[in-house]
Amino acid sequence: MGEVILTMKGIDKSFPGVHALDHVDLEIRKGEVHALMGENGAGKSTLMKVLTGIYSMDEGSITYEGKQVTFTNPREAQAAGIVIVHQELNMMNHLTVAQNIFIGREMMSGKLINDSKMNKEAIKLFQKLNIDINPNDKMGDLTVGKQQMCEIAKAISHEAKVIIFDEPSAALTETEIEELFKIIRDLRDQGLGIVYISHRMDEIKVITDRVTVMRDGGYVGTLITKDSTKDDIINMMVGRVIYEDPKTESNVAPDAPVVLKVEHLNAGKMVRDVSFELHKGEILGFSGLMGAGRTETARALFGADPKDGGDIYINGTKVDIKTPMDAVKAGIGYLSEDRKRFGIVVAKTVAENSTMANLDNFTSGLFINKKKENQIAQRYVEELKTKTPTVDTEVVNLSGGNQQKVVIAKWLVRNCDILIFDEPTRGIDVGAKSEIYHLMNELVAEGKSIIMISSEMTEVLRMSDRIVVMCEGKKTGEIDIAEATQENIMHAATLRD
Amino acid sequence: MENKEKKGNAFTNNPIVKAVGAQKIVVLLAVILLYVVFFVMSSSFRQYTTLVSLLDSSYYIGFMAIGVTFCLITGGVDLSIGTGMICYALMGAFCIVKLGMPVGVGMLICVVAGIIFGFFNGFLVAILNLPPFIATLCTMMITRGLGSIFTGGLSIAWPSSSTPQGWFRTIFKINTSGVLLPIGIVFLVLAVVIMSLVLNKTRPGRYIIAIGSNKEALRLSGVNVVKWQWLAYVISGFFTGLAAIAYAGVLSSSVAPGSGAGLELNAIGAAIIGGTSMNGGSGTVVGTLLGVLIMSLLNIGLPNIGLQANWQQIITGLVLILAISLDVFKNKKLARA
């Protein structure tokens, strides 16, 4: 490790209602790979966005190569030599490799683009990285791993001194990861500072020199990787004071019947041989890190995405769920993680959204019975305490928590017995959160059963009777709430095979 | 954000304006304004026969526009309505004139052919997931070719009003002691009323709007989105069939193959002027009717003040740009809300 190249000190950033970064420190040295770790929502990405000028900071200072700097946009950061290799690759698939690398700063001869010169330059870059890619290939024809190499080549073509890798291994195969690590080590040995963001504990041990851990937008500490254990890091990631009391024992009667049984569910890469049971009156938590395949499992179960295999039993009877229509008929309701895109038809009114899954029952003869529709909508507005001026108000005008209640009303109007809540409180403020929790507890007390996918550890521990943990498309743990701790959940969530 | 009061000016906050919709009132005022301008500027426009011919062109544009409004509301479009209408009118004429079928059967053929092609478009869009623009562009070419094949490339006239078979023309115009009564308007208005009810008060209408608003959300609500998206194109085809009858009924000369290209833009333009969004999710049939009146006024009025076909096209194009800009502007405001 060489001298310090980048210091972020006391970085503070608030968004309306959220203290995203609370006086965070980070120090990067030349010739080191520095891991930035933390749970989902710990503030890692926000910190990197502040660094590269996507967000402005409220307080704090950034010192880069001995000078205090503030970047107002990513281009400025890039020009200074700080570059991000994004998780989602930002490539234009129809252009060639070289055209992608030099996009926005094409090499010209006179008024025309000089493609052969760019190809030559690209080859030089690839030689530096010791990789073999034809600069004339179309980007879209390359594997994800190769595309990432191109992104790295693009980064060093900017004369980068600090490269930030945001979950680079998420979409790569084992051999591609090996190659990536080789490149990262080369870059490190050339004296670059590398920031490596990842959830994968074993990778951190292999590739990084130091680890900085963040939690809830705050700085927890920095460790030397080779002197610390996996448990040290996990403890730093989860060791928070839990504001809400976690559940200590399951509320489900031991003899409660199984309402839903899923056996060997397979769907693409993200759902591999998933089996579980859901009991009557149970809240079954689904925990795991981002990209663990929880939403994909729910969508496959609900028929929203095609299945490759697996059996589903409802109340002991095998059902064939091919489309959401089949799922709804079988009594399953799905509350999407992305309300705006999938949950509600945003431009329409509270009443219209409430009956969307069950309009047959609100049709008399040819026409929709507006009076009946308004009555039921009004009833659920009162029952769920949805804050809306009238049931004819357009849903787009409601707050996130109230929109969520409209989606819940939709499935209650349909009288679904099995509800899948996918990130039920994402983007919802604290007050509305506890209302949603209260509502979920009431629903299971009435005999409904809930699958709750959540990336918030406190939420999982507070609401669930039992917890299924997933990692990379596989079920890696099933823990009764009586035995669940943040540590053993996080262990299962990072369990790669 | 909660319980947010919508801002607006005195005009948009007026209860009557709110109930009817600001765009419809603006378009209605534009209809009246255009009528007054042409009325003052042109003596020929003031003649009663001009009013009748203005309504004549409203019928077929109107039926096409009502149908295509449903496609537009799903977020799609049907470009095959113009050439489709001519194709079905030629098919009907062929069966009546060359095969000697009764005129009633010829009319039925128009409607059935429209439904079949609507079904075909719906299949391409809802099942094969082709982009509506491309799928219906192909159907546009197919119907154009098919119409010509039927008549061997020749024009054919439907029976004239002096023949016994010409009774069908009285659906649109009755000649009572030398005065032409344009009773076709009754059918057009009836169609507007019925389809307004379908769109706003029935399940198919509700689902068609929801598809345009958020198709995936509707699918995840367990609704058969394929079926209802398909239906929108069948509705469009059915009304194109009706438009074919209206076209044949008001046109005294023969139906010429190849004459339908471009008419779809009159109908789509009418729907957009009437407030139907190109992005889907919103639109009204009454608005479409007002848009149709604007199109017909431009088609009939401009020649009367001495602006011939070429100018007419330029002005229609400019009016459409204005209408689409309003739509884009509205959407931007919605995205910011």
Boltz contact constraints between the chains, C-beta under 6 A:
constraints:
  - contact:
      token1: [A, 304]
      token2: [B, 220]
      max_distance: 6.0
  - contact:
      token1: [A, 324]
      token2: [B, 219]
      max_distance: 6.0
  - contact:
      token1: [A, 324]
      token2: [B, 220]
      max_distance: 6.0
  - contact:
      token1: [A, 324]
      token2: [B, 222]
      max_distance: 6.0
  - contact:
      token1: [A, 325]
      token2: [B, 222]
      max_distance: 6.0
  - contact:
      token1: [A, 325]
      token2: [B, 224]
      max_distance: 6.0
  - contact:
      token1: [A, 328]
      token2: [B, 222]
      max_distance: 6.0
  - contact:
      token1: [A, 334]
      token2: [B, 220]
      max_distance: 6.0
  - contact:
      token1: [A, 342]
      token2: [B, 216]
      max_distance: 6.0
  - contact:
      token1: [A, 342]
      token2: [B, 217]
      max_distance: 6.0
  - contact:
      token1: [A, 342]
      token2: [B, 220]
      max_distance: 6.0
  - contact:
      token1: [A, 344]
      token2: [B, 217]
      max_distance: 6.0
  - contact:
      token1: [A, 345]
      token2: [B, 210]
      max_distance: 6.0
  - contact:
      token1: [A, 345]
      token2: [B, 213]
      max_distance: 6.0
  - contact:
      token1: [A, 345]
      token2: [B, 214]
      max_distance: 6.0
  - contact:
      token1: [A, 345]
      token2: [B, 217]
      max_distance: 6.0
  - contact:
      token1: [A, 347]
      token2: [B, 213]
      max_distance: 6.0
  - contact:
      token1: [A, 347]
      token2: [B, 281]
      max_distance: 6.0
  - contact:
      token1: [A, 356]
      token2: [B, 221]
      max_distance: 6.0
  - contact:
      token1: [A, 357]
      token2: [B, 221]
      max_distance: 6.0
  - contact:
      token1: [A, 357]
      token2: [B, 222]
      max_distance: 6.0
  - contact:
      token1: [A, 359]
      token2: [B, 203]
      max_distance: 6.0
  - contact:
      token1: [A, 363]
      token2: [B, 203]
      max_distance: 6.0
  - contact:
      token1: [A, 366]
      token2: [B, 202]
      max_distance: 6.0
  - contact:
      token1: [A, 367]
      token2: [B, 201]
      max_distance: 6.0
  - contact:
      token1: [A, 367]
      token2: [B, 202]
      max_distance: 6.0
  - contact:
      token1: [A, 368]
      token2: [B, 201]
      max_distance: 6.0
  - contact:
      token1: [A, 387]
      token2: [B, 2]
      max_distance: 6.0
  - contact:
      token1: [A, 389]
      token2: [B, 3]
      max_distance: 6.0
  - contact:
      token1: [A, 397]
      token2: [B, 4]
      max_distance: 6.0
  - contact:
      token1: [A, 399]
      token2: [B, 1]
      max_distance: 6.0
  - contact:
      token1: [A, 399]
      token2: [B, 2]
      max_distance: 6.0
